[in-house]
Amino acid sequence: MDFDFSDEQEQLRDAVRKWVDKAYTFERRKAISQGGGFSADAYRALADMGLCGLYVPEAHAGMGMGPVEGMIVMEELGRGLVLEPVAQALMASAVLQAFAPPALAAEWLPGIAGGDRIVTLAYQERAARYRLDRCTTVATSHAGAWTLSGAKSVVCLGETADATLVPALIDGQMAMFLVLGGATGVSTRGYATIDGGRAAELVLDRASATLVTRDGQPALDYGVDVGIACLCAEAVGVMDRLLAITADYMNTRKQFGVAISSFQALRHRAADMKMQLELARSMSYYASLKLHLSAPERRAAMARAKYQLGNSMRFIGQQAIQLHGGIGMTDDYVVGHYVKRLTQMEMTFGDTLHHLGNVGSTMQDSAGVFV
């Protein structure tokens, strides 16, 4: 199997990496985090590079690319801890393209691709415990118009998004709706997240909504699976950069007159971190390459990938703090921010134990590498 990237894909990686290195420094990120967790200027720059429209067809002003290009982009954004919601743009555009009526897709996809409209996915409810099939938000139709009542939790940029994709029940069956930000009946309570970003609790009280599809469960599953693949790629970028920072610190920090990288026990720790990184990288590739499969196979693949990524994120984050010592815990040093991001990601779209249960539930009696 050929895992080499094409020249075009490498050019995309290089362009994103150069932007992150030059335009998204640690100091700028801290300022964005302190200013609310989102920069319209940074998001516009990312959109101008075509990153928000990677999944959007060229007919709708997008790039017409696929999951591998999305993986490349998210990995590079992860290296710089970029806060802006490119992953949400990929998730929303994927769902609208696959499930929305043509007129609704044509209305929203160009704006998402151009960075003019931010659309997020409100996939989580407070009592669901990561279960996507548990939904209490209810949709009601009056004279051909839909309204929603319910609540969603930890909605990315819920305060400022132009619209939100919201799962809701129609006669007990899940459907997917588009709810405009600031619409009548919509209220939000925003808060900062541990990684410096921004989220909100979304409350809907007979809020006006547009029906995207009555196939709400498949649409929600697909959107979250795209999000998991993006998160896995982003986490690889975060861990790759964190390991590089740790190795550089070990080569410069001296104890007993020598660099601590010369201590065998610490070298073994760094080697274990590298092994966990490469395990995570291979599973990130696996997740992105499985996005085109049927829903059961795709869902099983995402659970496997997220489980391994969760283990790798926890191990690499903890080891990086240990190898840095006290400085790794300070807010002025970059390492703590990388570990906070990994902690947030481990809990997003289902934590490690949740996905371990999903992996176990999909195993067959004959499961094994020779089957």
Stockholm file with secondary structure:
# STOCKHOLM 1.0

chainA/1-371         MDFDFSDEQEQLRDAVRKWVDKAYTFERRKAISQGGGFSADAYRALADMGLCGLYVPEAHAGMGMGPVEGMIVMEELGRGLVLEPVAQALMASAVLQAFAPPALAAEWLPGIAGGDRIVTLAYQERAARYRLDRCTTVATSHAGAWTLSGAKSVVCLGETADATLVPALIDGQMAMFLVLGGATGVSTRGYATIDGGRAAELVLDRASATLVTRDGQPALDYGVDVGIACLCAEAVGVMDRLLAITADYMNTRKQFGVAISSFQALRHRAADMKMQLELARSMSYYASLKLHLSAPERRAAMARAKYQLGNSMRFIGQQAIQLHGGIGMTDDYVVGHYVKRLTQMEMTFGDTLHHLGNVGSTMQDSAGVFV
#=GR chainA/1-371 SS CCCCCCHHHHHHHHHHHHHHHHHSCHHHHHHHHHTTSCCHHHHHHHHHTTGGGSSSCGGGTSCCCCHHHHHHHHHHHHHTTCCSCHHHHHHHHHHHHHHSCHHHHHHHHHHHHHTSCCEEECCCCTTSTTCTTCCCCEEEEETTEEEEEEEEEEEETTTTCSEEEEEEEETTEEEEEEEETTCTTEEEEEEECTTSCEEEEEEEEEEEEEEEESCHHHHHHHHHHHHHHHHHHHHHHHHHHHHHHHHHHHHHCEETTEEGGGCHHHHHHHHHHHHHHHHHHHHHHHHHHTTTSCHHHHHHHHHHHHHHHHHHHHHHHHHHHHHHGGGGGCTTSHHHHHHHHHHHHHTTTSCHHHHHHHHHHTCCTTCSTTC
#=GC SS_cons         CCCCCCHHHHHHHHHHHHHHHHHSCHHHHHHHHHTTSCCHHHHHHHHHTTGGGSSSCGGGTSCCCCHHHHHHHHHHHHHTTCCSCHHHHHHHHHHHHHHSCHHHHHHHHHHHHHTSCCEEECCCCTTSTTCTTCCCCEEEEETTEEEEEEEEEEEETTTTCSEEEEEEEETTEEEEEEEETTCTTEEEEEEECTTSCEEEEEEEEEEEEEEEESCHHHHHHHHHHHHHHHHHHHHHHHHHHHHHHHHHHHHHCEETTEEGGGCHHHHHHHHHHHHHHHHHHHHHHHHHHTTTSCHHHHHHHHHHHHHHHHHHHHHHHHHHHHHHGGGGGCTTSHHHHHHHHHHHHHTTTSCHHHHHHHHHHTCCTTCSTTC
//
